Amino acid sequence: MKVYKVKKQFNGYKRGTLFYMISESEFIGVKEFVLRTEDLTTRIMINESEFLSHFMFIKEVF
């Protein structure tokens, strides 16, 4: 599982908030990502442009 961090404030989440990548999907060229907060209480679904502009890869956890 991959861990990402918010680079700049996004939808009420402060900079530095950690998220786990739950799934990635692509349908007809449109990529969507499902992320969960570190405590697994909140789930967000975002598109590729939001993901690339607001999130930064931290590490991969097994």
KETORBA-577858 format. One record per atom (N, C-alpha, C): residue in three letters; x, y, z. Coordinates in steps of 0.1 Angstrom, whole numbers, padded with zeros to 4 digits, always signed. Each point is the difference from the previous one (the first is absolute). Layout:
<pts>
ALAXYZ;...
</pts>
This chain:
<pts>
MET+0008-0012+0000;MET-0008+0012+0000;MET+0009+0012+0000;LYS-0004+0010-0008;LYS+0008+0013-0001;LYS-0006+0010+0010;VAL+0010+0008+0005;VAL-0004+0011+0009;VAL+0003+0013-0007;TYR-0010+0010+0000;TYR+0002+0013-0006;TYR-0003+0011+0011;LYS+0006+0011-0003;LYS-0002+0012+0009;LYS-0005+0011-0008;VAL-0009+0008+0007;VAL-0006+0012-0007;VAL+0011+0011-0001;LYS+0003+0005-0012;LYS+0010+0010-0002;LYS-0005+0014+0004;LYS-0013+0003-0003;LYS-0006+0013+0004;LYS-0014-0003+0004;GLN-0006+0009+0007;GLN-0014-0003+0006;GLN-0009-0004-0012;PHE-0008-0010+0003;PHE-0009-0006-0010;PHE-0013-0005+0007;ASN-0011+0006-0004;ASN-0013-0004+0004;ASN-0001-0001+0016;GLY+0006+0009+0007;GLY-0001+0000+0014;GLY+0011-0008+0007;TYR+0008-0007-0007;TYR+0011-0008+0006;TYR+0013+0009+0000;LYS+0006+0001+0011;LYS+0012+0008+0002;LYS+0012-0006-0007;ARG+0009+0009-0003;ARG+0013-0004-0006;ARG+0007-0010+0009;GLY+0005-0011-0005;GLY+0006-0010+0008;GLY-0008-0012+0004;THR-0013+0001-0002;THR-0009-0011+0003;THR+0003-0013-0008;LEU+0001-0011+0006;LEU+0004-0013-0007;LEU-0012-0007-0005;PHE+0001-0006-0012;PHE-0010-0008-0006;PHE+0005-0013-0005;TYR-0008-0011+0000;TYR+0004-0012-0006;TYR-0007-0001-0013;MET+0007-0005-0010;MET-0006-0002-0014;MET-0007-0013+0001;ILE-0013+0000-0002;ILE-0008-0012+0001;ILE-0002-0006-0014;SER-0003+0008-0010;SER-0001-0005-0014;SER+0002+0011-0010;GLU+0005-0005-0012;GLU+0001+0008-0011;GLU-0008-0006-0011;SER-0007+0008-0008;SER-0007-0006-0011;SER+0000+0009-0012;GLU-0001-0005-0012;GLU+0000+0008-0012;GLU-0011-0006-0009;PHE-0008+0009-0005;PHE-0011-0004-0009;PHE+0000+0011-0011;ILE+0002-0005-0012;ILE+0001+0009-0012;ILE+0008+0012+0002;GLY+0012-0002+0005;GLY+0010+0011+0002;GLY-0002+0009+0012;VAL-0010-0003+0008;VAL-0002+0008+0012;VAL+0004-0008+0012;LYS+0010+0005+0007;LYS+0005-0007+0012;LYS-0007+0006+0012;GLU-0003-0009+0010;GLU-0006+0003+0012;GLU+0008-0007+0011;PHE+0001+0007+0012;PHE+0007-0006+0011;PHE-0008+0000+0012;VAL+0000-0010+0008;VAL-0007-0001+0013;VAL+0011+0000+0011;LEU-0001+0010+0009;LEU+0009+0001+0011;LEU-0007+0000+0013;ARG+0006-0005+0011;ARG-0005+0000+0013;ARG+0009+0007+0009;THR-0005+0007+0010;THR+0009+0006+0010;THR+0007-0010+0008;GLU+0010+0004+0007;GLU+0009-0009+0007;GLU-0008-0008+0011;ASP-0010+0006+0006;ASP-0008-0007+0010;ASP-0012-0008-0006;LEU+0000+0000-0014;LEU-0010-0008-0007;LEU-0015+0005+0002;THR-0002+0012+0005;THR-0014+0004+0002;THR-0006+0007-0012;THR+0008+0006-0008;THR-0006+0008-0011;THR+0006-0005-0014;ARG-0009-0001-0010;ARG+0004-0004-0013;ARG-0003+0011-0010;ILE+0010+0003-0009;ILE-0003+0010-0011;ILE+0003-0007-0013;MET-0007+0004-0010;MET+0002-0004-0014;MET+0003+0013-0008;ILE+0012+0000-0006;ILE+0005+0011-0008;ILE+0004-0004-0014;ASN+0001+0010-0009;ASN+0005-0002-0013;ASN+0015+0002-0001;GLU+0006-0003-0011;GLU+0014+0000-0002;GLU+0006+0014+0002;SER-0006+0011-0005;SER+0005+0013+0001;SER+0001+0005+0015;GLU-0011-0004+0008;GLU+0000+0004+0014;GLU+0011-0008+0007;PHE+0001-0013-0003;PHE+0010-0008+0006;PHE+0014+0005-0002;LEU+0003+0003-0013;LEU+0014+0005-0003;LEU+0003+0013+0006;SER-0010+0009+0001;SER+0003+0013+0005;SER+0000+0002+0015;HIS-0007-0010+0007;HIS-0001+0002+0015;HIS+0007-0011+0008;PHE+0005-0011-0006;PHE+0005-0011+0008;PHE+0014-0003-0004;MET+0008-0005+0010;MET+0014-0004-0002;MET+0003-0014+0006;PHE+0007-0008-0008;PHE+0003-0014+0005;PHE+0009+0001+0011;ILE-0002-0008+0011;ILE+0008-0001+0012;ILE+0008-0013+0000;LYS-0008-0011+0001;LYS+0007-0014+0001;LYS-0010-0010-0004;GLU+0005-0012-0002;GLU-0008-0012-0002;GLU+0000-0009+0012;VAL-0011-0004+0005;VAL-0002-0008+0012;VAL-0005-0014-0004;PHE+0005-0010+0006;PHE-0004-0014-0004;PHE-0009-0006+0011;
</pts>
